Amino acid sequence: MRIGLDAMGGDFSPSQCLIGAAKFKADFPKHQITLFGDKNLIDQKSLELSIDLNLFEIVDCKEHIAMNEHGARAVAAKKESSISVGMQYHALGKTDCFISAGNTGAMLAASVFILKTIPGVLRPTINSVLPRPGEINGLILDVGANADCKPEYLAQFGLLGSIYVKEVYNIKNPRVALLNIGEEKGKGNLLAQQAYELLEQAPNINFVGNIEGRNLFNDKIADVVVCDGFTGNTVLKTAEGLFYQIAKSGIQSDFLDKFNFNNYGGVPILGVNGNVIIGHGISKAATFYQMIKLGESIVELEIVKKIKSAL
């Protein structure tokens, strides 16, 4: 497998990216890893870390998109950035997936501009794990790609989430719920009410109704939760902040550890015509390792092919 990795993405790159990639390469030597980034800086950091660069193919990129730049404008202006070049390599079939912990907006824009969306997909979406007490976690989408949504988008998120959970979590008939301010039909704003009707009528979705925020982290109601990206991102950041505050107090538990994003690596962009993984900006080496593993899984499970088939 040929894995493309943005060596410049994230607050601690390229150092942490190199450490994680080298560890993955040691465990899975048959996979090829292509690093995209400033070759001089990669050479310097690899020397400091005693990492053998012969483990990787390196594509020298003259530009870098910073975390604070406007994603779409930066992609349009910086054709030689590690994100733009890495995405181009993937679009040309030179890599089987592309992974970055860099600017999320730029990754979304580049995936849409360069890879294009799968025919029939209204809006690509990103998801996040919903930690659950049992062995199998849930999924929530969208968590930031689409702050403003139409009801049709939410209905399609239900389908995309169902496909992902079936393949990655091995849940045969995943339950899909709509995040709302009440469980009863008719609750919520106009978006929620109209999305409810569409989800209820969708033939390929096991829709179970509304779910309230208090039930997000148990497995009693749903496996997949859909919402607009503004709401989903708020849920995600709230859970993340709560985890950090509890962890700082010294409390530890197996369930609490499920809120640690380092255990998951990144999230795929569902709906684009390629295998793209976005990681957290503060990713360390262990997180990069998990990101690469997730990219490997997405490729092997042929998620893109199965979304095309479902549509």
Phi and psi in degrees as GROMACS dihedral restraints (atoms count N, CA, C in turn):
[ dihedral_restraints ]
;  ai    aj    ak    al  type     phi  dphi    fc
    3     4     5     6     1  -107.6    20    10
    4     5     6     7     1   111.9    20    10
    6     7     8     9     1  -107.5    20    10
    7     8     9    10     1   124.7    20    10
    9    10    11    12     1   -95.8    20    10
   10    11    12    13     1   133.0    20    10
   12    13    14    15     1  -135.8    20    10
   13    14    15    16     1   124.2    20    10
   15    16    17    18     1   -74.4    20    10
   16    17    18    19     1   107.2    20    10
   18    19    20    21     1   -75.1    20    10
   19    20    21    22     1   -13.1    20    10
   21    22    23    24     1   -98.9    20    10
   22    23    24    25     1    -8.5    20    10
   24    25    26    27     1   -78.6    20    10
   25    26    27    28     1   132.7    20    10
   27    28    29    30     1   108.1    20    10
   28    29    30    31     1   159.6    20    10
   30    31    32    33     1   -70.9    20    10
   31    32    33    34     1   -21.5    20    10
   33    34    35    36     1  -118.5    20    10
   34    35    36    37     1    23.1    20    10
   36    37    38    39     1   -94.6    20    10
   37    38    39    40     1   153.5    20    10
   39    40    41    42     1   -87.0    20    10
   40    41    42    43     1    -5.2    20    10
   42    43    44    45     1   -56.8    20    10
   43    44    45    46     1   -57.1    20    10
   45    46    47    48     1   -66.2    20    10
   46    47    48    49     1   -33.5    20    10
   48    49    50    51     1   -62.9    20    10
   49    50    51    52     1   -43.9    20    10
   51    52    53    54     1   -64.3    20    10
   52    53    54    55     1   -41.9    20    10
   54    55    56    57     1   -63.4    20    10
   55    56    57    58     1   -46.4    20    10
   57    58    59    60     1   -64.5    20    10
   58    59    60    61     1   -41.6    20    10
   60    61    62    63     1   -67.0    20    10
   61    62    63    64     1   -39.5    20    10
   63    64    65    66     1   -65.2    20    10
   64    65    66    67     1   -39.3    20    10
   66    67    68    69     1   -64.5    20    10
   67    68    69    70     1   -42.9    20    10
   69    70    71    72     1   -63.9    20    10
   70    71    72    73     1   -43.0    20    10
   72    73    74    75     1   -62.7    20    10
   73    74    75    76     1   -35.9    20    10
   75    76    77    78     1   -65.9    20    10
   76    77    78    79     1   -37.2    20    10
   78    79    80    81     1   -80.9    20    10
   79    80    81    82     1   -30.0    20    10
   81    82    83    84     1  -132.5    20    10
   82    83    84    85     1    71.6    20    10
   84    85    86    87     1   -65.0    20    10
   85    86    87    88     1   -18.6    20    10
   87    88    89    90     1   -75.2    20    10
   88    89    90    91     1   -21.2    20    10
   90    91    92    93     1   -78.7    20    10
   91    92    93    94     1   140.4    20    10
   93    94    95    96     1   -94.7    20    10
   94    95    96    97     1   130.9    20    10
   96    97    98    99     1  -115.2    20    10
   97    98    99   100     1   124.5    20    10
   99   100   101   102     1  -107.2    20    10
  100   101   102   103     1   121.7    20    10
  102   103   104   105     1   -96.0    20    10
  103   104   105   106     1   134.1    20    10
  105   106   107   108     1  -113.4    20    10
  106   107   108   109     1   124.2    20    10
  108   109   110   111     1   165.0    20    10
  109   110   111   112     1  -171.4    20    10
  111   112   113   114     1   -71.7    20    10
  112   113   114   115     1   107.5    20    10
  114   115   116   117     1   -62.8    20    10
  115   116   117   118     1   -37.1    20    10
  117   118   119   120     1   -62.8    20    10
  118   119   120   121     1   -43.5    20    10
  120   121   122   123     1   -68.6    20    10
  121   122   123   124     1   -40.2    20    10
  123   124   125   126     1   -61.7    20    10
  124   125   126   127     1   -43.3    20    10
  126   127   128   129     1   -60.1    20    10
  127   128   129   130     1   -45.4    20    10
  129   130   131   132     1   -62.3    20    10
  130   131   132   133     1   -48.5    20    10
  132   133   134   135     1   -68.7    20    10
  133   134   135   136     1   -37.1    20    10
  135   136   137   138     1   -65.8    20    10
  136   137   138   139     1   -34.7    20    10
  138   139   140   141     1   -66.4    20    10
  139   140   141   142     1   -43.7    20    10
  141   142   143   144     1   -62.4    20    10
  142   143   144   145     1   -35.0    20    10
  144   145   146   147     1   -94.9    20    10
  145   146   147   148     1    -0.7    20    10
  147   148   149   150     1    57.5    20    10
  148   149   150   151     1    44.8    20    10
  150   151   152   153     1  -103.8    20    10
  151   152   153   154     1   129.6    20    10
  153   154   155   156     1   -77.0    20    10
  154   155   156   157     1   111.8    20    10
  156   157   158   159     1   -73.1    20    10
  157   158   159   160     1    -9.5    20    10
  159   160   161   162     1   -67.2    20    10
  160   161   162   163     1   -11.7    20    10
  162   163   164   165     1   -69.2    20    10
  163   164   165   166     1   -21.2    20    10
  165   166   167   168     1  -125.0    20    10
  166   167   168   169     1   159.3    20    10
  168   169   170   171     1   -93.3    20    10
  169   170   171   172     1   138.7    20    10
  171   172   173   174     1  -121.3    20    10
  172   173   174   175     1   127.3    20    10
  174   175   176   177     1  -108.2    20    10
  175   176   177   178     1   114.8    20    10
  177   178   179   180     1   -73.2    20    10
  178   179   180   181     1   123.8    20    10
  180   181   182   183     1  -117.2    20    10
  181   182   183   184     1   128.3    20    10
  183   184   185   186     1   -79.6    20    10
  184   185   186   187     1   -17.6    20    10
  186   187   188   189     1  -126.0    20    10
  187   188   189   190     1   161.8    20    10
  189   190   191   192     1  -140.7    20    10
  190   191   192   193     1   137.2    20    10
  192   193   194   195     1   -95.4    20    10
  193   194   195   196     1   116.6    20    10
  195   196   197   198     1   -74.7    20    10
  196   197   198   199     1   162.2    20    10
  198   199   200   201     1   -66.8    20    10
  199   200   201   202     1   -26.4    20    10
  201   202   203   204     1   -94.6    20    10
  202   203   204   205     1     4.6    20    10
  204   205   206   207     1   -83.0    20    10
  205   206   207   208     1   153.6    20    10
  207   208   209   210     1   -69.7    20    10
  208   209   210   211     1   121.2    20    10
  210   211   212   213     1   -56.4    20    10
  211   212   213   214     1   -55.8    20    10
  213   214   215   216     1   -64.4    20    10
  214   215   216   217     1   -42.7    20    10
  216   217   218   219     1   -65.9    20    10
  217   218   219   220     1   -38.6    20    10
  219   220   221   222     1   -66.5    20    10
  220   221   222   223     1   -40.4    20    10
  222   223   224   225     1   -63.5    20    10
  223   224   225   226     1   -41.3    20    10
  225   226   227   228     1   -67.0    20    10
  226   227   228   229     1   -36.0    20    10
  228   229   230   231     1   -86.1    20    10
  229   230   231   232     1   -31.8    20    10
  231   232   233   234     1  -110.6    20    10
  232   233   234   235     1    81.0    20    10
  234   235   236   237     1   -69.5    20    10
  235   236   237   238     1   -21.2    20    10
  237   238   239   240     1  -101.6    20    10
  238   239   240   241     1    15.7    20    10
  240   241   242   243     1   -73.1    20    10
  241   242   243   244     1   160.2    20    10
  243   244   245   246     1   -62.5    20    10
  244   245   246   247     1   -34.7    20    10
  246   247   248   249     1   -69.7    20    10
  247   248   249   250     1   -46.6    20    10
  249   250   251   252     1   -64.7    20    10
  250   251   252   253     1   -46.6    20    10
  252   253   254   255     1   -67.2    20    10
  253   254   255   256     1   -42.5    20    10
  255   256   257   258     1   -61.0    20    10
  256   257   258   259     1   -39.8    20    10
  258   259   260   261     1   -69.3    20    10
  259   260   261   262     1   -36.1    20    10
  261   262   263   264     1   -63.8    20    10
  262   263   264   265     1   -41.8    20    10
  264   265   266   267     1   -59.1    20    10
  265   266   267   268     1   -43.1    20    10
  267   268   269   270     1   -66.4    20    10
  268   269   270   271     1   -41.2    20    10
  270   271   272   273     1   -62.6    20    10
  271   272   273   274     1   -33.0    20    10
  273   274   275   276     1   -83.4    20    10
  274   275   276   277     1    -1.6    20    10
  276   277   278   279     1    82.1    20    10
  277   278   279   280     1    14.2    20    10
  279   280   281   282     1   -81.0    20    10
  280   281   282   283     1   -17.9    20    10
  282   283   284   285     1  -133.7    20    10
  283   284   285   286     1   157.8    20    10
  285   286   287   288     1   -90.7    20    10
  286   287   288   289     1   -17.9    20    10
  288   289   290   291     1  -157.5    20    10
  289   290   291   292     1   164.9    20    10
  291   292   293   294     1  -135.4    20    10
  292   293   294   295     1   133.0    20    10
  294   295   296   297     1  -129.0    20    10
  295   296   297   298     1   137.6    20    10
  297   298   299   300     1  -152.8    20    10
  298   299   300   301     1   144.7    20    10
  300   301   302   303     1  -105.2    20    10
  301   302   303   304     1    21.5    20    10
  303   304   305   306     1   -87.4    20    10
  304   305   306   307     1  -154.6    20    10
  306   307   308   309     1   -57.4    20    10
  307   308   309   310     1   114.4    20    10
  309   310   311   312     1   -62.4    20    10
  310   311   312   313     1   -43.2    20    10
  312   313   314   315     1   -61.3    20    10
  313   314   315   316     1   -38.7    20    10
  315   316   317   318     1   -67.7    20    10
  316   317   318   319     1   -40.5    20    10
  318   319   320   321     1   -63.1    20    10
  319   320   321   322     1   -42.1    20    10
  321   322   323   324     1   -64.2    20    10
  322   323   324   325     1   -46.9    20    10
  324   325   326   327     1   -63.4    20    10
  325   326   327   328     1   -45.5    20    10
  327   328   329   330     1   -64.2    20    10
  328   329   330   331     1   -38.1    20    10
  330   331   332   333     1   -65.5    20    10
  331   332   333   334     1   -37.6    20    10
  333   334   335   336     1   -75.9    20    10
  334   335   336   337     1   -44.1    20    10
  336   337   338   339     1   -68.1    20    10
  337   338   339   340     1   -40.5    20    10
  339   340   341   342     1   -97.3    20    10
  340   341   342   343     1   -48.7    20    10
  342   343   344   345     1   -82.1    20    10
  343   344   345   346     1   -29.0    20    10
  345   346   347   348     1    73.2    20    10
  346   347   348   349     1   162.0    20    10
  348   349   350   351     1   -85.1    20    10
  349   350   351   352     1   155.5    20    10
  351   352   353   354     1   -65.2    20    10
  352   353   354   355     1   133.6    20    10
  354   355   356   357     1   -53.1    20    10
  355   356   357   358     1   128.7    20    10
  357   358   359   360     1   101.2    20    10
  358   359   360   361     1   -18.4    20    10
  360   361   362   363     1   -80.3    20    10
  361   362   363   364     1   126.2    20    10
  363   364   365   366     1   -77.9    20    10
  364   365   366   367     1   -44.3    20    10
  366   367   368   369     1  -149.7    20    10
  367   368   369   370     1   125.8    20    10
  369   370   371   372     1   -60.5    20    10
  370   371   372   373     1   154.5    20    10
  372   373   374   375     1  -139.2    20    10
  373   374   375   376     1   153.3    20    10
  375   376   377   378     1  -115.6    20    10
  376   377   378   379     1   149.6    20    10
  378   379   380   381     1  -124.3    20    10
  379   380   381   382     1   173.9    20    10
  381   382   383   384     1  -143.8    20    10
  382   383   384   385     1   153.1    20    10
  384   385   386   387     1   -70.1    20    10
  385   386   387   388     1   139.2    20    10
  387   388   389   390     1  -104.0    20    10
  388   389   390   391     1   106.2    20    10
  390   391   392   393     1   -60.3    20    10
  391   392   393   394     1   136.7    20    10
  393   394   395   396     1  -130.0    20    10
  394   395   396   397     1   154.8    20    10
  396   397   398   399     1   -64.0    20    10
  397   398   399   400     1   -31.5    20    10
  399   400   401   402     1   -79.9    20    10
  400   401   402   403     1  -163.9    20    10
  402   403   404   405     1   -76.1    20    10
  403   404   405   406     1   -29.5    20    10
  405   406   407   408     1  -105.4    20    10
  406   407   408   409     1   126.5    20    10
  408   409   410   411     1   -85.3    20    10
  409   410   411   412     1   170.0    20    10
  411   412   413   414     1  -101.2    20    10
  412   413   414   415     1  -175.1    20    10
  414   415   416   417     1  -138.2    20    10
  415   416   417   418     1   139.2    20    10
  417   418   419   420     1  -126.8    20    10
  418   419   420   421     1   136.3    20    10
  420   421   422   423     1  -155.4    20    10
  421   422   423   424     1   140.5    20    10
  423   424   425   426     1   -92.3    20    10
  424   425   426   427     1   155.0    20    10
  426   427   428   429     1  -123.8    20    10
  427   428   429   430     1    28.7    20    10
  429   430   431   432     1   148.2    20    10
  430   431   432   433     1   -15.5    20    10
  432   433   434   435     1   -72.7    20    10
  433   434   435   436     1   -32.9    20    10
  435   436   437   438     1  -130.0    20    10
  436   437   438   439     1    89.9    20    10
  438   439   440   441     1   -66.2    20    10
  439   440   441   442     1   -36.7    20    10
  441   442   443   444     1  -111.1    20    10
  442   443   444   445     1   127.1    20    10
  444   445   446   447     1  -127.6    20    10
  445   446   447   448     1   154.3    20    10
  447   448   449   450     1   -98.5    20    10
  448   449   450   451     1   158.8    20    10
  450   451   452   453     1   -55.8    20    10
  451   452   453   454     1   -35.7    20    10
  453   454   455   456     1   -62.3    20    10
  454   455   456   457     1   -33.5    20    10
  456   457   458   459     1   -64.8    20    10
  457   458   459   460     1   -45.5    20    10
  459   460   461   462     1   -62.8    20    10
  460   461   462   463     1   -39.0    20    10
  462   463   464   465     1   -62.5    20    10
  463   464   465   466     1   -42.1    20    10
  465   466   467   468     1   -71.2    20    10
  466   467   468   469     1   -32.2    20    10
  468   469   470   471     1   -57.7    20    10
  469   470   471   472     1   -37.2    20    10
  471   472   473   474     1   -60.4    20    10
  472   473   474   475     1   -40.4    20    10
  474   475   476   477     1   -68.8    20    10
  475   476   477   478     1   -47.4    20    10
  477   478   479   480     1   -61.9    20    10
  478   479   480   481     1   -42.0    20    10
  480   481   482   483     1   -64.6    20    10
  481   482   483   484     1   -38.2    20    10
  483   484   485   486     1   -62.2    20    10
  484   485   486   487     1   -45.0    20    10
  486   487   488   489     1   -61.5    20    10
  487   488   489   490     1   -45.2    20    10
  489   490   491   492     1   -62.8    20    10
  490   491   492   493     1   -46.0    20    10
  492   493   494   495     1   -67.0    20    10
  493   494   495   496     1   -37.5    20    10
  495   496   497   498     1   -58.5    20    10
  496   497   498   499     1   -44.9    20    10
  498   499   500   501     1   -81.7    20    10
  499   500   501   502     1   -44.6    20    10
  501   502   503   504     1   -84.7    20    10
  502   503   504   505     1   -40.2    20    10
  504   505   506   507     1   -97.2    20    10
  505   506   507   508     1    -6.8    20    10
  507   508   509   510     1    59.0    20    10
  508   509   510   511     1    41.4    20    10
  510   511   512   513     1   -99.9    20    10
  511   512   513   514     1   117.9    20    10
  513   514   515   516     1   -66.2    20    10
  514   515   516   517     1   -42.8    20    10
  516   517   518   519     1  -133.6    20    10
  517   518   519   520     1    72.7    20    10
  519   520   521   522     1   -60.6    20    10
  520   521   522   523     1   138.8    20    10
  522   523   524   525     1   -83.4    20    10
  523   524   525   526     1   128.9    20    10
  525   526   527   528     1  -110.3    20    10
  526   527   528   529     1   129.6    20    10
  528   529   530   531     1  -127.7    20    10
  529   530   531   532     1   156.3    20    10
  531   532   533   534     1  -102.5    20    10
  532   533   534   535     1   124.5    20    10
  534   535   536   537     1   -68.8    20    10
  535   536   537   538     1   126.3    20    10
  537   538   539   540     1  -150.6    20    10
  538   539   540   541     1   176.1    20    10
  540   541   542   543     1   -91.4    20    10
  541   542   543   544     1     4.5    20    10
  543   544   545   546     1  -165.1    20    10
  544   545   546   547     1   158.6    20    10
  546   547   548   549     1   -82.4    20    10
  547   548   549   550     1   -24.5    20    10
  549   550   551   552     1   -73.9    20    10
  550   551   552   553     1   147.3    20    10
  552   553   554   555     1   -62.1    20    10
  553   554   555   556     1   139.8    20    10
  555   556   557   558     1    98.1    20    10
  556   557   558   559     1    -6.9    20    10
  558   559   560   561     1   -77.2    20    10
  559   560   561   562     1   161.0    20    10
  561   562   563   564     1    91.7    20    10
  562   563   564   565     1  -176.3    20    10
  564   565   566   567     1   -79.4    20    10
  565   566   567   568     1  -177.9    20    10
  567   568   569   570     1   -62.1    20    10
  568   569   570   571     1   -38.1    20    10
  570   571   572   573     1   -59.4    20    10
  571   572   573   574     1   -49.3    20    10
  573   574   575   576     1   -64.1    20    10
  574   575   576   577     1   -42.4    20    10
  576   577   578   579     1   -63.9    20    10
  577   578   579   580     1   -43.3    20    10
  579   580   581   582     1   -72.8    20    10
  580   581   582   583     1   -37.3    20    10
  582   583   584   585     1   -64.3    20    10
  583   584   585   586     1   -37.1    20    10
  585   586   587   588     1   -56.9    20    10
  586   587   588   589     1   -47.3    20    10
  588   589   590   591     1   -60.5    20    10
  589   590   591   592     1   -43.4    20    10
  591   592   593   594     1   -67.8    20    10
  592   593   594   595     1   -42.6    20    10
  594   595   596   597     1   -64.3    20    10
  595   596   597   598     1   -38.0    20    10
  597   598   599   600     1   -65.3    20    10
  598   599   600   601     1   -31.4    20    10
  600   601   602   603     1   -90.5    20    10
  601   602   603   604     1   -13.3    20    10
  603   604   605   606     1   -66.1    20    10
  604   605   606   607     1   124.8    20    10
  606   607   608   609     1   -73.1    20    10
  607   608   609   610     1   -25.7    20    10
  609   610   611   612     1  -103.5    20    10
  610   611   612   613     1    16.5    20    10
  612   613   614   615     1  -125.3    20    10
  613   614   615   616     1   130.9    20    10
  615   616   617   618     1   -87.3    20    10
  616   617   618   619     1    76.0    20    10
  618   619   620   621     1   -79.5    20    10
  619   620   621   622     1   129.2    20    10
  621   622   623   624     1  -113.9    20    10
  622   623   624   625     1     7.3    20    10
  624   625   626   627     1   103.1    20    10
  625   626   627   628     1  -159.1    20    10
  627   628   629   630     1   -82.1    20    10
  628   629   630   631     1   154.2    20    10
  630   631   632   633     1  -132.8    20    10
  631   632   633   634     1   137.0    20    10
  633   634   635   636     1   -91.6    20    10
  634   635   636   637     1   161.1    20    10
  636   637   638   639     1   -56.8    20    10
  637   638   639   640     1   -32.4    20    10
  639   640   641   642     1   -67.5    20    10
  640   641   642   643     1   -16.7    20    10
  642   643   644   645     1  -104.6    20    10
  643   644   645   646     1     6.9    20    10
  645   646   647   648     1   -62.7    20    10
  646   647   648   649     1   -34.4    20    10
  648   649   650   651     1  -102.9    20    10
  649   650   651   652     1    22.0    20    10
  651   652   653   654     1  -124.9    20    10
  652   653   654   655     1   164.9    20    10
  654   655   656   657     1  -103.6    20    10
  655   656   657   658     1    21.8    20    10
  657   658   659   660     1   -79.1    20    10
  658   659   660   661     1   -26.4    20    10
  660   661   662   663     1  -111.5    20    10
  661   662   663   664     1   -51.3    20    10
  663   664   665   666     1  -142.6    20    10
  664   665   666   667     1   156.9    20    10
  666   667   668   669     1  -101.5    20    10
  667   668   669   670     1   -30.9    20    10
  669   670   671   672     1  -124.8    20    10
  670   671   672   673     1   129.9    20    10
  672   673   674   675     1  -118.2    20    10
  673   674   675   676     1   128.5    20    10
  675   676   677   678     1  -110.4    20    10
  676   677   678   679     1   147.4    20    10
  678   679   680   681     1  -166.5    20    10
  679   680   681   682     1   171.2    20    10
  681   682   683   684     1   -73.8    20    10
  682   683   684   685     1   159.8    20    10
  684   685   686   687     1   -65.2    20    10
  685   686   687   688     1   -28.9    20    10
  687   688   689   690     1   -64.7    20    10
  688   689   690   691     1   -48.7    20    10
  690   691   692   693     1   -66.1    20    10
  691   692   693   694     1   -45.0    20    10
  693   694   695   696     1   -62.5    20    10
  694   695   696   697     1   -39.9    20    10
  696   697   698   699     1   -67.8    20    10
  697   698   699   700     1   -35.1    20    10
  699   700   701   702     1   -64.2    20    10
  700   701   702   703     1   -43.0    20    10
  702   703   704   705     1   -60.6    20    10
  703   704   705   706     1   -46.2    20    10
  705   706   707   708     1   -61.1    20    10
  706   707   708   709     1   -48.3    20    10
  708   709   710   711     1   -70.3    20    10
  709   710   711   712     1   -32.2    20    10
  711   712   713   714     1   -64.4    20    10
  712   713   714   715     1   -46.0    20    10
  714   715   716   717     1   -63.4    20    10
  715   716   717   718     1   -39.3    20    10
  717   718   719   720     1   -64.0    20    10
  718   719   720   721     1   -46.0    20    10
  720   721   722   723     1   -64.7    20    10
  721   722   723   724     1   -39.0    20    10
  723   724   725   726     1   -63.6    20    10
  724   725   726   727     1   -41.1    20    10
  726   727   728   729     1   -59.0    20    10
  727   728   729   730     1   -46.3    20    10
  729   730   731   732     1   -63.4    20    10
  730   731   732   733     1   -40.9    20    10
  732   733   734   735     1   -66.3    20    10
  733   734   735   736     1   -43.3    20    10
  735   736   737   738     1   -67.6    20    10
  736   737   738   739     1   -41.7    20    10
  738   739   740   741     1   -62.6    20    10
  739   740   741   742     1   -37.9    20    10
  741   742   743   744     1   -66.0    20    10
  742   743   744   745     1   -24.5    20    10
  744   745   746   747     1   -77.4    20    10
  745   746   747   748     1    -9.2    20    10
  747   748   749   750     1    95.1    20    10
  748   749   750   751     1    -3.1    20    10
  750   751   752   753     1   -73.9    20    10
  751   752   753   754     1   134.3    20    10
  753   754   755   756     1  -132.9    20    10
  754   755   756   757     1   143.9    20    10
  756   757   758   759     1  -162.8    20    10
  757   758   759   760     1   159.7    20    10
  759   760   761   762     1   -62.4    20    10
  760   761   762   763     1   -39.3    20    10
  762   763   764   765     1   -67.4    20    10
  763   764   765   766     1   -43.2    20    10
  765   766   767   768     1   -61.0    20    10
  766   767   768   769     1   -36.9    20    10
  768   769   770   771     1   -63.8    20    10
  769   770   771   772     1   -22.2    20    10
  771   772   773   774     1   -68.6    20    10
  772   773   774   775     1   -16.2    20    10
  774   775   776   777     1   -86.1    20    10
  775   776   777   778     1    -3.7    20    10
  777   778   779   780     1   -80.7    20    10
  778   779   780   781     1   112.4    20    10
  780   781   782   783     1   -62.4    20    10
  781   782   783   784     1   -21.5    20    10
  783   784   785   786     1   -60.6    20    10
  784   785   786   787     1   -22.9    20    10
  786   787   788   789     1   -76.6    20    10
  787   788   789   790     1   -13.4    20    10
  789   790   791   792     1  -114.7    20    10
  790   791   792   793     1   -23.7    20    10
  792   793   794   795     1    85.3    20    10
  793   794   795   796     1   -88.1    20    10
  795   796   797   798     1  -146.2    20    10
  796   797   798   799     1  -166.1    20    10
  798   799   800   801     1  -133.7    20    10
  799   800   801   802     1   146.9    20    10
  801   802   803   804     1   -82.9    20    10
  802   803   804   805     1   154.2    20    10
  804   805   806   807     1   -89.0    20    10
  805   806   807   808     1   112.4    20    10
  807   808   809   810     1   -91.5    20    10
  808   809   810   811     1   131.3    20    10
  810   811   812   813     1   112.2    20    10
  811   812   813   814     1    -9.8    20    10
  813   814   815   816     1   -95.5    20    10
  814   815   816   817     1   160.2    20    10
  816   817   818   819     1   -85.9    20    10
  817   818   819   820     1    58.7    20    10
  819   820   821   822     1   178.2    20    10
  820   821   822   823     1   174.9    20    10
  822   823   824   825     1  -105.2    20    10
  823   824   825   826     1   100.6    20    10
  825   826   827   828     1  -123.5    20    10
  826   827   828   829     1   130.6    20    10
  828   829   830   831     1  -118.7    20    10
  829   830   831   832     1   130.3    20    10
  831   832   833   834     1  -107.7    20    10
  832   833   834   835     1   130.3    20    10
  834   835   836   837     1  -108.2    20    10
  835   836   837   838     1   168.4    20    10
  837   838   839   840     1   -71.5    20    10
  838   839   840   841     1   140.9    20    10
  840   841   842   843     1   -60.5    20    10
  841   842   843   844     1   -26.0    20    10
  843   844   845   846     1   -99.1    20    10
  844   845   846   847     1    26.1    20    10
  846   847   848   849     1   -62.6    20    10
  847   848   849   850     1   138.2    20    10
  849   850   851   852     1  -106.2    20    10
  850   851   852   853     1  -174.9    20    10
  852   853   854   855     1   -57.0    20    10
  853   854   855   856     1   -43.7    20    10
  855   856   857   858     1   -62.8    20    10
  856   857   858   859     1   -33.7    20    10
  858   859   860   861     1   -72.1    20    10
  859   860   861   862     1   -40.6    20    10
  861   862   863   864     1   -60.8    20    10
  862   863   864   865     1   -39.1    20    10
  864   865   866   867     1   -58.7    20    10
  865   866   867   868     1   -46.8    20    10
  867   868   869   870     1   -67.0    20    10
  868   869   870   871     1   -34.4    20    10
  870   871   872   873     1   -60.7    20    10
  871   872   873   874     1   -44.6    20    10
  873   874   875   876     1   -65.8    20    10
  874   875   876   877     1   -39.2    20    10
  876   877   878   879     1   -62.6    20    10
  877   878   879   880     1   -40.6    20    10
  879   880   881   882     1   -65.0    20    10
  880   881   882   883     1   -42.2    20    10
  882   883   884   885     1   -58.8    20    10
  883   884   885   886     1   -42.2    20    10
  885   886   887   888     1   -59.3    20    10
  886   887   888   889     1   -43.2    20    10
  888   889   890   891     1   -65.3    20    10
  889   890   891   892     1   -43.1    20    10
  891   892   893   894     1   -60.2    20    10
  892   893   894   895     1   -41.0    20    10
  894   895   896   897     1   -66.4    20    10
  895   896   897   898     1   -49.2    20    10
  897   898   899   900     1   -64.2    20    10
  898   899   900   901     1   -34.1    20    10
  900   901   902   903     1   -82.7    20    10
  901   902   903   904     1    -6.3    20    10
  903   904   905   906     1    54.4    20    10
  904   905   906   907     1    49.1    20    10
  906   907   908   909     1   -58.9    20    10
  907   908   909   910     1   -43.0    20    10
  909   910   911   912     1   -61.2    20    10
  910   911   912   913     1   -44.1    20    10
  912   913   914   915     1   -61.9    20    10
  913   914   915   916     1   -38.5    20    10
  915   916   917   918     1   -74.5    20    10
  916   917   918   919     1   -30.8    20    10
  918   919   920   921     1   -68.2    20    10
  919   920   921   922     1   -42.6    20    10
  921   922   923   924     1   -58.6    20    10
  922   923   924   925     1   -43.1    20    10
  924   925   926   927     1   -64.3    20    10
  925   926   927   928     1   -40.5    20    10
  927   928   929   930     1   -67.7    20    10
  928   929   930   931     1   -27.8    20    10
